Amino acid sequence: MIIAVQYSYATDAPLAEIRPAHREYLGGLADDGVIVASGPLTTANGALLIVSADSPDKALRILEADPFYIENCIAERTAEEWLPVIGVLKQYAQ
Protein backbone atom coordinates (compact mmCIF):
# COMPACT_ATOMS: atom_id res chain seq x y z
CA MET A 1 0.00 0.00 0.00
CA ILE A 2 1.22 3.50 -0.79
CA ILE A 3 0.71 6.25 1.76
CA ALA A 4 1.05 9.96 0.98
CA VAL A 5 2.37 11.76 4.04
CA GLN A 6 2.49 15.52 4.18
CA TYR A 7 4.58 17.41 6.69
CA SER A 8 3.92 21.02 7.67
CA TYR A 9 6.96 22.45 9.41
CA ALA A 10 6.90 24.49 12.60
CA THR A 11 7.70 28.12 11.83
CA ASP A 12 10.55 28.30 14.34
CA ALA A 13 12.02 24.87 13.54
CA PRO A 14 15.82 24.59 13.20
CA LEU A 15 15.45 22.74 9.87
CA ALA A 16 18.91 23.50 8.46
CA GLU A 17 20.59 22.20 11.61
CA ILE A 18 18.66 18.92 11.67
CA ARG A 19 18.28 18.36 7.89
CA PRO A 20 21.42 16.17 7.48
CA ALA A 21 20.17 13.67 10.10
CA HIS A 22 16.64 13.85 8.65
CA ARG A 23 17.90 13.04 5.15
CA GLU A 24 20.14 10.26 6.44
CA TYR A 25 17.17 8.66 8.21
CA LEU A 26 14.89 8.94 5.17
CA GLY A 27 17.71 7.69 2.93
CA GLY A 28 17.96 4.54 5.03
CA LEU A 29 14.21 4.03 4.71
CA ALA A 30 14.52 4.52 0.94
CA ASP A 31 17.29 1.92 0.81
CA ASP A 32 14.93 -0.46 2.64
CA GLY A 33 12.10 0.24 0.16
CA VAL A 34 9.94 2.04 2.72
CA ILE A 35 10.31 5.56 1.32
CA VAL A 36 9.39 5.55 -2.38
CA ALA A 37 9.96 9.29 -2.86
CA SER A 38 10.35 12.34 -0.68
CA GLY A 39 11.05 16.03 -1.03
CA PRO A 40 10.14 19.55 0.02
CA LEU A 41 7.06 21.32 -1.27
CA THR A 42 8.14 24.44 -3.12
CA THR A 43 5.08 26.56 -2.35
CA ALA A 44 4.54 25.51 1.25
CA ASN A 45 6.60 25.15 4.38
CA GLY A 46 6.58 21.38 4.34
CA ALA A 47 7.27 18.17 2.46
CA LEU A 48 5.60 15.25 0.73
CA LEU A 49 6.72 11.70 1.50
CA ILE A 50 5.50 8.68 -0.44
CA VAL A 51 5.70 5.69 1.90
CA SER A 52 5.18 1.97 1.36
CA ALA A 53 3.37 0.78 4.50
CA ASP A 54 0.44 -1.36 5.61
CA SER A 55 -1.67 1.63 6.67
CA PRO A 56 -1.52 5.40 7.16
CA ASP A 57 -1.07 4.85 10.92
CA LYS A 58 1.86 2.49 10.29
CA ALA A 59 3.50 5.08 8.00
CA LEU A 60 3.21 7.72 10.71
CA ARG A 61 4.63 5.34 13.33
CA ILE A 62 7.62 4.61 11.08
CA LEU A 63 8.21 8.34 10.66
CA GLU A 64 8.21 8.94 14.43
CA ALA A 65 11.94 8.14 14.29
CA ASP A 66 12.55 10.98 11.80
CA PRO A 67 14.86 13.54 13.45
CA PHE A 68 12.52 16.31 12.24
CA TYR A 69 9.72 14.66 14.24
CA ILE A 70 11.89 13.97 17.29
CA GLU A 71 13.11 17.58 17.40
CA ASN A 72 9.57 19.02 17.04
CA CYS A 73 10.20 20.50 13.60
CA ILE A 74 6.87 19.20 12.32
CA ALA A 75 3.78 21.19 13.29
CA GLU A 76 1.36 18.84 11.54
CA ARG A 77 1.44 15.49 9.72
CA THR A 78 -1.27 13.97 7.57
CA ALA A 79 -1.30 10.54 5.98
CA GLU A 80 -3.69 8.83 3.64
CA GLU A 81 -3.68 5.91 1.26
CA TRP A 82 -2.81 6.88 -2.31
CA LEU A 83 -3.49 4.73 -5.36
CA PRO A 84 -1.05 5.58 -8.17
CA VAL A 85 -2.61 4.22 -11.38
CA ILE A 86 -0.54 6.06 -14.00
CA GLY A 87 3.21 6.59 -14.23
CA VAL A 88 6.25 5.00 -12.67
CA LEU A 89 4.59 4.43 -9.29
CA LYS A 90 1.65 2.42 -10.68
CA GLN A 91 3.57 -0.74 -9.78
CA TYR A 92 2.53 -0.03 -6.19
CA ALA A 93 -1.21 -0.06 -6.98
CA GLN A 94 -3.11 -2.90 -5.34
C-alpha positions as CSV (number, residue, x, y, z in Angstrom):
1,M,0.0,0.0,0.0
2,I,1.2,3.5,-0.8
3,I,0.7,6.3,1.8
4,A,1.1,10.0,1.0
5,V,2.4,11.8,4.0
6,Q,2.5,15.5,4.2
7,Y,4.6,17.4,6.7
8,S,3.9,21.0,7.7
9,Y,7.0,22.4,9.4
10,A,6.9,24.5,12.6
11,T,7.7,28.1,11.8
12,D,10.5,28.3,14.3
13,A,12.0,24.9,13.5
14,P,15.8,24.6,13.2
15,L,15.5,22.7,9.9
16,A,18.9,23.5,8.5
17,E,20.6,22.2,11.6
18,I,18.7,18.9,11.7
19,R,18.3,18.4,7.9
20,P,21.4,16.2,7.5
21,A,20.2,13.7,10.1
22,H,16.6,13.9,8.7
23,R,17.9,13.0,5.1
24,E,20.1,10.3,6.4
25,Y,17.2,8.7,8.2
26,L,14.9,8.9,5.2
27,G,17.7,7.7,2.9
28,G,18.0,4.5,5.0
29,L,14.2,4.0,4.7
30,A,14.5,4.5,0.9
31,D,17.3,1.9,0.8
32,D,14.9,-0.5,2.6
33,G,12.1,0.2,0.2
34,V,9.9,2.0,2.7
35,I,10.3,5.6,1.3
36,V,9.4,5.5,-2.4
37,A,10.0,9.3,-2.9
38,S,10.4,12.3,-0.7
39,G,11.1,16.0,-1.0
40,P,10.1,19.5,0.0
41,L,7.1,21.3,-1.3
42,T,8.1,24.4,-3.1
43,T,5.1,26.6,-2.3
44,A,4.5,25.5,1.3
45,N,6.6,25.2,4.4
46,G,6.6,21.4,4.3
47,A,7.3,18.2,2.5
48,L,5.6,15.2,0.7
49,L,6.7,11.7,1.5
50,I,5.5,8.7,-0.4
51,V,5.7,5.7,1.9
52,S,5.2,2.0,1.4
53,A,3.4,0.8,4.5
54,D,0.4,-1.4,5.6
55,S,-1.7,1.6,6.7
56,P,-1.5,5.4,7.2
57,D,-1.1,4.9,10.9
58,K,1.9,2.5,10.3
59,A,3.5,5.1,8.0
60,L,3.2,7.7,10.7
61,R,4.6,5.3,13.3
62,I,7.6,4.6,11.1
63,L,8.2,8.3,10.7
64,E,8.2,8.9,14.4
65,A,11.9,8.1,14.3
66,D,12.5,11.0,11.8
67,P,14.9,13.5,13.5
68,F,12.5,16.3,12.2
69,Y,9.7,14.7,14.2
70,I,11.9,14.0,17.3
71,E,13.1,17.6,17.4
72,N,9.6,19.0,17.0
73,C,10.2,20.5,13.6
74,I,6.9,19.2,12.3
75,A,3.8,21.2,13.3
76,E,1.4,18.8,11.5
77,R,1.4,15.5,9.7
78,T,-1.3,14.0,7.6
79,A,-1.3,10.5,6.0
80,E,-3.7,8.8,3.6
81,E,-3.7,5.9,1.3
82,W,-2.8,6.9,-2.3
83,L,-3.5,4.7,-5.4
84,P,-1.0,5.6,-8.2
85,V,-2.6,4.2,-11.4
86,I,-0.5,6.1,-14.0
87,G,3.2,6.6,-14.2
88,V,6.3,5.0,-12.7
89,L,4.6,4.4,-9.3
90,K,1.6,2.4,-10.7
91,Q,3.6,-0.7,-9.8
92,Y,2.5,0.0,-6.2
93,A,-1.2,-0.1,-7.0
94,Q,-3.1,-2.9,-5.3
